[in-house]
């Protein structure tokens, strides 16, 4: 370990730590193990030093736990700086020696607290600006750390500027000209790739071939609505990121155009940001950024929401959070709150949904009408992306912007869809329609503003367009008509009224009928607590009549919104003298929001118009009641495209000049090799009548030596005790470093509850999604940081998790990941080959899960499936050459406990030893 810096004497404050292995309390200079009851009493008596209070509260079974959380102090002193929210992670962030074990953590917390406070008097502390002013506000809010910090933080000589006066303003720039039409030569692509990989880097022919193939999408397009299209499967370790960044950077430099790289996971976005530094500087000579990360509006801090929170919109602990977010906003690179440089654990510490309340979740932005418009993080990102060479975005943003027709001048024309196997799922979500109670309530709030008794700055349509309505009589009448019609939408308490049989209004009456019919037809067992659904077929006349009344009510809202949109368009064309540039920008923003809601209402009306009529072969419609913990939380009607790549092709692909879909699992690996026909079908190419180019680069990893797949045959399906015992034994044999993947949250929780304590007592901490009060990204950070830790999770951990090295040595799937037998799946299964469709889905999930295991050439590990009836035909999901063995649990434990076994047996096989 690196030499640690000297630190001041430990804080003379009591400290507490709890894990699944027990509780430890340090009152003066001695640490002792205590029971949960004594630990809770000590925490209730006086503020104790702790790390990650919500996690501690879960371990103690005491949800009201509070104290001096060092993570809050870290967020105050080092906003926008990364830290894994554990004692070990805190030690790394502060350059302190790690605690030797659980019993050493309380002493470490005292040391860490002293080290943090010492930074307040350090002349080189880079985040000093604004700290003293923030502390005064936090002291008035009775933040537990305020009194401790105050003696260490000197008052500045000059008054500190308020956050909103310190943030820089973005500047307008002219539209970028169309990119030059060029064709990239192979030699130039090879040279750029060599420059990016660096001197002395291993020359990989697969990466070079991949880069040359990627360069073809940048050639001039020869036919309208027919982009140059490439489907490229690149095995793990091929270096595909640099492989496509080489031609992308070359083309952007030569043509003056912008390349968009779209991902599915935030983890890959972070990786791309780091890799792109090889091709582009942080800033150009004029100060602009050549690489920009672009996300949806709901990811960024809304400065108007923050101002409202700081001025009394938030109360209690949420108000403290707002002050810490304001500290972060002054130092954030881009204002990204979800997956950016705001610590993912910060919102969790306050056990509030306040983080999302500080973003624009509902499309209520007033654009140029906002006093902070010129400093807005969202607007800055949008303008930066227009002049960037590389925009790193996500599949949803690319599709939503194309579908809503926003940002025409910034519409991407060269797109690389990394994690291309997820494009189908992203399109399925983007181009679907869901008329549910929760969605209808949100629309009502957007139109009318918050209901009586609600807090916050949210305003209805009439308030947002008050000046326009006062000037334009027709526009004012349209606003009034839409707001009057919106009274027909559900309001607060609608679910309770449905349960009591007292719906109010045409929409609530329809939802009551949906709920009743869905429950009446359910055959899954309602007590299970899961969502239930039924197909929108064989509906009686009464239901069809309710659907018609609801559709008429929606039309009463949509039609005045269309008239309002036309009036806003006329204002822009023949605007009054007082309509300045900012006013025009605000009206443009309002038009965009209106168009979104008009399209939404039209989709809902089309869905309702289908009720009682013949089925549309392009769509799958159903009714559903969404449930959790045996309680309803939403009711509604749903419509999905049978093939969502059809709207994707016409909305997204047709407008591009070059597009690439790439992934390590782009093609299904059947027994006859890669299924390129299936990949083409799932790319949308057929709907544009184009034949995409195909490229494949095999992984350079020797899977025969690096990994084994073990099918465990003696863990009975449905036996929770046996399943938990198997997980515990595997984690113990591996010494941690296990990623456990589950297909059901209920089983995950049951297994965690049975084994977490005993594993923790053995020094093997176990974390779990849906159990620990920590967001998924932070859970992965904790897992990556500690080679002794293991992590249990569901689908979100099956893809996009990058944990190379010792921290991930074994992946365990509790069973074969069969598709959920939903109405939508049944329709697609019938249209795509029946059981063969199921097999393609399962193999893709297995391949994605296996892909978590070997992330670098030095990785070694095991992939275990606890399924005695694992079908042999699914084994082709794993890379060629990977040993697939059917073994008992005892044999599996024997193999995972011997790290050098793979190399020894591979050598034996190479020498002709038949023992294998």
Secondary structure by P-SEA (a helix, b strand, c coil): ccccccccccccbbbbbbcccbbbbbcccbbbbbcaaaaaaaaaacbbbbccaaaaaaaacccccccccaaaaaaaacccccccccaaaaaaaacccccccccaaaaaaaaaaaaaaaaccccccccccaaaaaaaaaaaacccccccccccccccccccccccccbbbbbbbcccccccbbbbbaaaaaaaaaaaacccccccaaaaaaaaaaaccccccccccccbbbbbbbccccaaaaaaaaaaaaaaaaccbbbbbbbccaaaaaaaaaaaccccccccccccccbbbbbcccccccaaaaaaaaaccccaaaaaaaaaaaaaaaccccccccccccccccccccccaaaaaaccccccccccccccccccaaaaaaaaaaaccbbbbcaaaaaaaaaacccccccccbbbbccccaaaaaaaaaacccccaaaaaaaaaaacccccccccccccccccaaaaaaacaaaaaaaaaaaaaaccccccaaaaaaaacccccaaaaaaaaaaaaaaaacccccccccbbbbccccccaaaaaaaaaaaaaaaaaaaaaaaaaaaaaaaaacccccccaaaaaaaaaaaaaaaaaaaaaaaaaaaaaacccccccccccbbbbbbccccccccbbbbbbccaaaaaaacccccccbbbbbccccccccccccaaaaaaaaaccccccbbbbbbbbcccccccccbbbbbccccccccaaaaaaaaaaaaaaacccbbbbbccaaaaaaaaaacaaaaaaacbbbbbcccccccaaaaaaaaaacccbbbbbccccccccccccccccbbbbcccccccccaaaaaaaaaccaaaaaaaaaaaaaaaaaaaccccccccbbbbbcccccccccccccccccccccccaaaaaaaaaccaaaaaaaaaaaaccccc
